[in-house]
Amino acid sequence: MSRGLGDVYKRQVLVALDHEAVAALQTIGQGNVQINVGALMDQDRYIELPSGTRIRILEYANKGKEAKIRVLEGPWQSKVVWAPSRWIR
């Protein structure tokens, strides 16, 4: 079963290319104004996916707060990335 990433109100969703990098994404939207999305993108550890991109969940980590996912469509198809579980719908 495939799921979607993000929500209808955002055009792009930031995902991490490795498990260690997903921790920074956990703080986005939790009142941490120190996070600069542009700075994260400059680290080459993150990519943006269009909101609503179909994904498949491969596993959960960190007590279910993070998900390892496979992108099922678009230019990043078949890429395995990490995202906060709360961003998956």
C-alpha positions in Angstrom: 0.0 0.0 0.0 1.4 3.4 -0.9 0.9 6.5 1.2 1.4 10.2 0.6 4.0 12.6 1.9 3.2 16.1 3.1 -0.1 17.9 3.0 -2.2 19.9 0.6 -1.1 23.2 2.0 2.6 22.9 1.2 4.2 22.6 -2.3 7.4 20.9 -1.2 8.4 18.5 1.6 12.0 18.3 2.9 13.3 14.8 3.5 16.6 13.5 4.7 19.0 11.3 2.7 20.3 9.6 5.8 18.9 8.6 9.2 21.2 10.9 11.2 20.0 14.0 9.2 16.3 13.4 9.9 16.7 14.7 13.5 16.9 18.3 12.2 13.6 17.9 10.4 11.9 16.8 13.6 12.2 20.3 15.0 10.6 22.0 12.0 7.1 23.1 13.0 7.7 22.6 16.7 8.5 26.3 17.5 12.2 26.1 16.7 12.9 29.2 14.6 16.6 28.4 14.5 16.1 26.0 11.7 16.9 27.5 8.3 15.7 25.3 5.5 18.1 26.9 3.0 21.0 26.0 5.3 19.8 22.4 5.5 19.6 22.2 1.7 23.2 23.5 1.5 24.3 20.4 3.5 23.6 18.0 0.6 21.8 15.7 3.1 18.3 16.8 2.2 16.1 16.9 -0.9 12.7 18.4 -1.6 9.8 16.3 -2.8 6.5 17.6 -4.1 3.8 17.4 -1.5 1.6 14.4 -2.1 4.4 12.3 -3.5 3.5 8.6 -3.3 5.8 6.7 -0.9 6.1 3.2 0.7 7.1 3.0 4.3 10.0 0.6 4.8 10.5 0.9 8.6 10.1 3.1 11.6 12.8 4.3 14.0 13.1 6.4 17.1 9.9 5.0 18.7 8.0 5.5 15.6 8.8 9.2 15.2 10.9 8.7 12.0 10.2 6.7 8.9 12.5 5.2 6.3 10.6 5.5 3.0 10.9 4.6 -0.7 9.8 7.3 -3.2 7.4 5.7 -5.7 7.1 8.4 -8.3 8.8 11.5 -9.8 12.4 12.3 -10.4 13.5 10.7 -7.1 11.6 7.4 -7.8 13.1 4.4 -6.0 15.2 6.7 -3.8 15.2 5.7 -0.1 15.0 8.7 2.3 13.9 9.5 5.9 11.1 11.8 7.1 9.4 12.5 10.3 6.4 10.1 10.6 4.0 13.0 11.3 4.6 14.2 7.7 3.2 11.0 6.3 -0.5 10.8 5.4 
